[in-house]
């Protein structure tokens, strides 16, 4: 029996609203990515030392609460740029260390790979209109498992000096797969009209791209053969 993926169906009225959310999401996403890249450049130019990963985690979890309170107002845009600017500033020193250790080419490869994955997956949903929201349960369970494992490994390495390269690579591979799945899911969610707030949609897409890039960079450096 041939399995057929569900196709997103839209009425004319909802299609107009959905297209508006899509347009605003991708416009804001482009702006936040550029701003984030600029802040990463500022961090590198200032020769900022890597920021504590626990501060990173506090901002990630804290923004969920703040964004929920401001997403329907103009303040939501301010919060979004503050959030993505911070993440860019946080990533700058880390990306700089990778470039020093493995060459700037590996950063370009990670950027190219991230862009290819995002445009291919999101574009696939937009053109075929196939519905991937059925992946919701699997993705969120996988994310919870990955986050708990990553925090546990972070605590073990930070406080007890435990470093397991295989586990670190495995977590990076898991997050690459999960973020790829979330790109399909989040695009489908907008296309179905489930996500109607373009600010929340933008932050979700941004996090997919950000986490995908950072973990892809880690994987590429591990297999570069230069270490």
N, C-alpha and C positions, 0 to 999 in steps of 0.2 A: 504494500500500500504506500502510495507516495504522500509524504507529509508536506502540507502547504502552510507557510508562515502566514499568520493573520495580517491583513492589510488595513491600514488606518483609513477610516471613512470619515468624511467631513461634510457638513452642510455648507451652503454658500455663505450664510451669515457667520458661522463659526470660523470659516476659512479666512475671512477678512481679519478677524481678531487674532487668529493663530499666526497669520503672516505678519501682523503688526508686532506680536511678541517675538517672533523669529528675527525680524529686522532689527528691533531694538536690542535684542540679546546679542546678536553678532556685532552690532555697532559698538555697544558698551564693552563687549568682550575684547574687541580689537583695541579700544582705547585703554583698557586696564592692562592688557598684555604689553602695550607700548610703554605705559607708565611704569609697570613692574620692571621691564627691561632697563628703563632709564634709572630707576632706583638701584638696580643691581650694579649698573655702571658707576653710580655715585659711591656705592659701598666699596667697589674695587678701587676707584680713584682715591678714596679716603684711606685706603689700606686698613679697613675695619677688620678686626679679628672675628672669627666665627662666633655667632651669637649662641647662647645656651639653647639646646634643643627643647628644654623644659619651658622656656619662654615661648618658643614656637608653638608648642602644644597648648599652652595657656591661651595664646591668641586664637588658635584654631577653634578650640572649644568655646571660648568666650564670644567669638564673632557670631556663632549660631544664635545665641541669646540676643545680642544687640541687633543683629540683622532682622530677626523676627519682629522686633519692636519698631524698626525704622523702614522696613522694605516698602511700605506703602506711602512713603513721604520723600521729599527731596533730600532729607537727611540720609536716606538709604544710599544715595549716590556718594555722599561724603564718606560714609562708613565703608562702602565698597572700594573706593580709591585709597582710603587709609589702610584697609586690609591688604589689598593687592600690592600697594606700595611697600608695606612692611615685609610681605613675603618676598618681593623682589630684592629688598635690602638684605633680608636674611640669606637669600640664595647667592648673592653676589660673592661673598668670601668663599663659599663652598665651591662654586663654579670656578673661581679663581684658583683654588687649590688643585682642582682637577686639571685645569689648563696648564699649571706649572708642572705637575707631575707627569701628564700624558700628552701635552701639547694641545694647542687650541683646536686642532682638527677634531678631537673627540667631542668637544662641545658643539661644534658645527654638525657633527654626525647625530648627536642626541637631539639637537634642534630640528634637523631635517627629518629624523625618524618620528619625532613627536608630531610635527606638522603633517607628515604623510599619513600617520595613523588617524589623526583627528579628522582631516579633510576626507579621507577615504571612508571612514566609518560614518561620520555625520552626513557626508554627501550621499552615501548609500541609502540611508534612511530617508533623506529628503527626496531623492529621485525615485526610489522604489515604493516609498510610503509603507514599508513593512513595519509591523508593530513589534517592538522588542520589550514592551513593558512587562511581559510575562517573566522576564529575568529578575524582577524586583526582589523577590524573596532570596534567590540565590546570591545576588549581588550584595544585599545588605548583611546577610549572614557571613559571607566571605569577607566583607569589610570589617565587621566586628571581630572576627577571628584574626584578621591581619593586623588591626589596630592594637588589640590586646597583646598579640605576639610581639609586635614591634615595640610597644611600650615596655614589655617585660625584658626584651633583649637590650633596650636602651638603658634601663635601670641596671641590668646585670653588667653591661660593659662600662657604664659611667661610674658606678660605685664600687664594683668588684673586679673590674679589669678583665671580664670574661669576653673573649672575642671568638666567634665561630663564623668563619668566612662563608661556609656552606649555608648556614642559616640566614646570614645577611643577604646572600645572593638569592636564596629561595624566597625571602620576603620581597625583595625587589621584583623578582619575576611574578610573584603573586599580585603585587600592586600594579604592574604593567598590564596584566590580564584583567584585573578588576576595573581599572580606569578605562580600558578599552571597552569593557562591557557597559560601564556607566555612560560613556559617550553615546552608545547606541540607545541606552535606556533614557537618558535625559533628552536626547533629540526626539525620541518617540513620545515622551511625556508632553513636550511642547506641541508636537504635531497632533496629538489626541485632544489637546485643549485642557489637559490635566494641570499643567503648569502655566498659569496666566500672569505671573509676576516676573517681568523681565530682569529685575535686579537679582532675585533669588536664582533665576535660571542662569544668569551671567556668572554669579559666584560659583554655582555648581559646575558649570562648564570650565571656568577658570581653574578650579581645584582639580578637575580631571586632567587638564593639560599640565598643570604645575607638578602634580604628583607623578604623572606619566614621565615628564621630562627628567625629573630628579632621579627617578629609579632607573630609567633607561640609561642615563649618564653613568650611574653606578655599574650597571651590567656591562656597558661598553668598555668601561675602564678595566673591569675585571678580566675581560677577554681580549684586551688590547695586546697583551704579550709584552708590555713594556715595564711591568712591575717585577 
